[in-house]
Amino acid sequence: MPAEDESIAPRVRRLAHEGLTLAIGCAVAAGFALTLYLLAPAELRDGVVAGFLGFDQPIRPVPANPPMRL
């Protein structure tokens, strides 16, 4: 059983490291977005939010049952 524990421990450490790296990256990206939002002139803030959320893209309705292609 100890041989299995030895092979699992590095994987768990790597997973924890990857998770921490991802969390830090997300926090930094959110900080950049908030900074840009706060530094933008008041007239442009709505545009910044709309662009960030994708509201500036045209909306195309998706058919409930698309036709099958043969």
C-alpha angles and dihedrals in degrees: 000000000000090000090061092049090052092054094045097049096067090048092052091048091049092048091050090048092049091048092050091048091051092048092050091047092051091048091051092048091050089049091052092048092049092047092051090047093051093045094049117098114261091250092059100044095089089051091049092052093045092049093046093050093042095244090133091069120096113256115233118190114237115221115241092228112022114207116262117243119217 
